[in-house]
Amino acid sequence: MHSKYGLLKKIFFIGLFVYMSSVYLYASIPINIDTKKLISVLQKNYGERAAKRGSAWLKVLNKQYKDEQQKLISTNRFFNQLQFTTDQKLWGESNYWATPVEFIGANAGDCEDFALAKYFSLLAVGVADDKLRIVMVKSLTLNQYHMVVAYYKHPTAEPLILDNIDGRIKKASERQDLIPVYSFNGKQLWLNNEKRQGRVAGKPSRLKRWNDLNHRMGLNQLKQPVTSME
């Protein structure tokens, strides 16, 4: 399946963001959609600056990387340029998981939006889903729940953490301020009781907001922020 990602050199993996909810993240062949549509939709819904951010995002996704470390660095750096804000201020809701397109369009989001956008983008540049997890943690620094992305070079490796609070990619053991609660990717859901693997607790479809996010992954249901962050 992962050899299919080589097609990214010729076509943009926008199909990642228009999966039907029943297949979630596991359509193995990219859908060839004109990238001009993405830019046009961003400009129409969010403005000229959003369109420019979309173009910059496409460059990140289409770049030729020498290894996965460079993919992590580039993706983490790109999204950490966007602003942090609360869902209530931006969307007028207490807890809203924005799609990557909505996040880029709004130019801001909370920790879930940073983590989800990084996760989907890493899949798009060819990082295997088995190496990735979206992790809900308790941040001791913030004294609240927080979301990050964990990357496992191999199944028993200590994960690297991609975070919007601390922009430097670090090993999990270097993030003593984060206590993992649960984690998931496109295949599994884990309950975490340590820095590494955790206990399998079923499928990610158990998460209501994950299901809702996947239903909204196209370009036709883009939510409008109630506050401009431009």
Residue pairs with C-beta under 8 A, 6 or more apart in sequence:
1 28
2 126
2 128
4 28
4 29
4 30
5 13
5 30
5 125
5 126
6 126
7 13
7 29
7 30
8 30
8 61
8 62
8 124
8 125
8 126
9 62
9 64
11 30
11 32
12 30
12 33
12 35
12 38
12 58
12 61
12 62
13 30
13 61
13 123
13 124
13 125
14 30
14 31
14 33
14 35
14 38
15 27
15 29
15 30
15 31
15 32
15 33
16 25
16 27
16 30
16 120
16 123
16 124
17 99
17 100
17 101
17 120
17 217
17 218
17 219
18 31
18 33
18 217
18 218
18 219
19 25
19 26
19 27
19 214
19 217
21 211
21 214
21 215
24 186
24 204
24 205
24 214
25 120
25 123
25 129
25 185
25 186
25 214
26 129
26 186
26 187
35 58
37 219
38 54
38 58
38 101
38 219
39 51
39 54
39 55
39 58
40 51
41 101
41 219
41 222
42 50
42 51
42 53
42 54
42 101
42 104
42 105
43 50
43 51
45 105
45 222
45 224
46 105
46 106
46 107
46 222
47 230
49 107
49 230
50 104
50 105
50 106
50 107
53 82
53 104
53 105
53 107
54 101
54 104
54 105
56 78
57 78
57 100
57 104
57 121
60 74
60 75
60 78
60 121
60 125
61 121
61 124
61 125
63 74
63 125
65 71
65 74
65 125
68 127
68 131
68 151
68 153
71 122
71 125
71 126
71 127
72 122
72 127
72 151
72 160
72 162
72 169
73 169
75 118
75 121
75 122
75 125
75 162
76 118
76 162
76 167
76 169
77 167
78 121
79 103
79 114
79 117
79 118
79 121
79 164
80 114
80 164
80 167
82 103
82 104
82 107
82 108
82 109
82 114
83 107
83 108
83 109
83 229
84 108
84 109
84 110
84 111
84 114
84 164
85 108
85 109
85 110
85 227
85 229
86 110
87 93
87 94
87 95
87 96
87 110
88 94
89 226
89 227
90 106
90 108
90 109
90 110
90 225
90 226
90 227
90 229
91 98
91 223
91 225
91 226
92 226
95 112
95 209
96 223
97 112
97 113
97 116
97 209
97 210
97 212
97 213
98 106
98 109
98 112
98 113
98 116
98 223
99 116
99 213
99 216
99 217
99 222
100 116
100 117
100 120
100 121
101 219
101 222
102 113
102 222
102 223
103 109
103 113
103 114
103 116
103 117
104 117
105 222
106 225
106 229
107 229
107 230
108 225
108 229
109 117
111 146
111 147
111 148
111 164
111 165
112 147
114 147
114 163
114 164
115 134
115 135
115 147
115 148
115 149
115 162
115 164
116 134
116 147
116 213
118 149
118 162
119 132
119 134
119 149
119 185
122 132
122 149
122 151
123 129
123 132
123 186
127 151
129 185
129 186
129 187
130 152
130 155
130 185
130 187
131 151
131 152
131 153
132 149
132 150
132 151
132 152
132 185
133 149
133 150
133 152
133 159
133 183
133 184
133 185
133 190
134 147
134 148
134 149
134 150
134 183
134 184
134 185
135 147
135 148
135 149
135 150
135 161
135 180
135 181
135 182
135 183
135 192
136 145
136 146
136 147
136 180
136 181
136 182
136 183
137 145
137 146
137 147
137 148
137 178
137 179
137 180
137 181
138 144
138 145
138 146
138 178
138 179
138 181
139 145
139 146
139 165
139 177
139 178
140 176
140 177
140 178
140 179
141 165
141 177
142 165
145 181
146 165
146 178
148 161
148 162
148 163
148 178
149 161
149 162
149 163
150 159
150 160
150 161
150 162
150 172
150 183
151 159
151 160
151 161
151 162
152 159
153 160
156 196
158 171
158 172
158 173
158 195
158 196
159 171
159 172
159 195
159 196
160 169
160 170
160 171
160 172
161 169
161 170
161 171
161 172
161 175
161 178
162 169
163 175
163 178
166 175
172 178
172 195
172 196
173 195
180 192
180 193
180 194
180 195
180 198
181 191
181 192
182 189
182 190
182 191
182 192
182 198
182 201
183 189
183 190
183 192
183 198
184 190
184 204
184 207
184 210
185 204
186 204
187 203
187 204
188 200
188 202
188 203
188 204
189 200
189 201
189 202
189 203
189 204
189 206
189 207
190 197
190 198
190 199
190 200
190 201
191 198
191 199
191 201
192 198
192 199
193 199
204 210
205 211
216 223
